[in-house]
Amino acid sequence: MDFRYQDPYPILKDDTVYKKLTSDYVKVEKLGDREILTIDPKGLELLAEEAMADVSFMLRSSHLESLRRIIDDPEATDNDRFVAYNLLQNAAVAVEGALPSCQDTGTAIVMGKKGENVYTGVDDGEYLSKGIYNTYQKRNLRYSQVVPLTMFDEKNSGSNLPAQIDIYAKKGDYYEFLFLTKGGGSANKTFLYQKTKSLLNEKSLEEFIKEKISDLGTAACPPYHLALVIGGTSAEANLAAVKKASAKYYDNLPTEGNESGQAFRDLEWEAKVQKICQESAIGAQFGGKYLTHDVRVIRLPRHAASCPVGMGVSCSADRNIKGKITKDGIFLEQLEQDPKRFLPATPPHLEEAVEINLNQPMSDILTELSKYPIKTRLKLNGTLIVARDIAHAKIKELLDAGQPMPEYFKNHPIYYAGPAKTPEGMASGSFGPTTAGRMDVYVDEFQSHGGSMIMLAKGNRTKDVTNACNKYGGFYLGSIGGPAAILAKDNILSVEVVDFPELGMEAVRKIEVKDFPAFIITDDKGNDFFADLAH
């Protein structure tokens, strides 16, 4: 066979709408017969800074349109509509620029494709990192990156660096970028399965997908943009394609394969997987049709002895934005500046929520909750204690040393969360729930000591939590994952650090809440909403 080079990912067009940031920092210089696009590194810094700012507070119009379609769909459940409406309200708050759309403002990720005729004269990663640093310093974002000092000792970097920066070479005289801020919840819902040729038939693939969709759960804040990638020259290539596909970067790939191995979208399987997701009835967090907005299925070449399959999501904080630098200037994708236009004139109709007074003895709160079945919608009023991963580990260390459970863990419900920075003049920064499942290992022991009797977070939990709540009389309440800005604006009245201040965003806090929305997910009788849904 004659040699023939195939672009592995032949993106056929770019229909992105860009805004121009500036004509500065770029010039064209001659090098012999070649024209070189020379970029002042300050231009890289500017582009990264603006990209990280925009993507933290704004979303793509297409994403918001998808949320509105849920509200308008007569087949959507009340819970689907409730989540979609809250996410649209959240977008309308975040776009004001004070409260980011999600409290987990993510790991900063930059993918660049640098043309051979582009010259910067520097380590581009350094200047892109400086732009990212600038945004996280100046804006009300959260520092989520922890750096290892030893194998087991870590500390917060205090800057949200390091970033993940991957730069590729390509032909041409322009530089193109994809910027992402990837939260831990959705990153943790990236899966790699090492399969074989036996998967590649209609029956086996469909059964496999049905099984694995249930692994997604709701911890990563659906509705999702789901990516499924089948094949890949390596596991790493597969997972890189998953991330880009979930960000819609590969939307304009071809829709059929060829003998040279080009990547392509399989539209037929996209429709099949979307149907599987809808029929799962997991819905937009609390049951229904809308686990996913849409699905992208990408088929790649593979080694004959290997068939990697990757699955991942972009969550309700769909923070992806493109940029480019050309001889005409520096450009950034235009995100939606008026999310309010997607809100319906009247909110979706819902049954009235049950109000729960948290400022009473724990035994009385538990007695009140015990009156209601799982799926009951609540409005919480009063005091919550905020604690997440490291705080739970610290409290376990106290118990292991023979010390008592802190009284605040026994007297109040525990909200698994970690806030973004507080804007000036506001009570709280963006402050949505984190993934409950990471704290599952602590629940039985903590409840045996009288702590964690009521827990509030997002996503499904293990059977161990159901068993512990049944044994000790506890409850797990689910909060909507995603609308962190509107929670800070409308539902959180005050925030106070009460323990482990050195942990930064992971410190234990006491917050006062008003009409904080939640659902009973796991009760004191052994019932679990997500387990019931699975059956």
Secondary structure, 3 states (H helix, E strand, C coil): CCCCCCCCCCCCCCCCCEEEEECCCEEEEEECCEEEEEECHHHHHHHHHHHHHHHHHCCCHHHHHHHHHHHHCCCCCHHHHHHHHHHHHHHHHHCCCCCCCCCCCCEEEEEEEEECCEECCCCHHHHHHHHHHHHHHHCCCCCCCEEECCCCCEEECCCCCCCEEEEEEECCCCEEEEEEEECHHHHCCCEEEEECHHHCCHHHHHHHHHHHHHHHCCCCCCCEEEEEEEEECCHHHHHHHHHHHHCCCCCCCCCCCCCCCCCEECHHHHHHHHHHHHHCCECCCCCECCCEEEEEEEEEEECCCCEEEEEEEECCCCCEEEEEEECCEEEEECCCCCHHHHCCCCCCCCCCCEEEECCCCHHHHHHHHCCCCCCCEEEEEEEEEECCHHHHHHHHHHHHCCCCCCHHHHHCCEECECCCCCCCCCCCCCCCECEHHHHHHHHHHHHHCCCCCEEEEECCCCHHHHHHHHHHCCEEEECCCCCHHHHHHHCEEEEEEEECHHHHHHCEEEEEEEEEEEEEEECCCCCEHHHHHHC
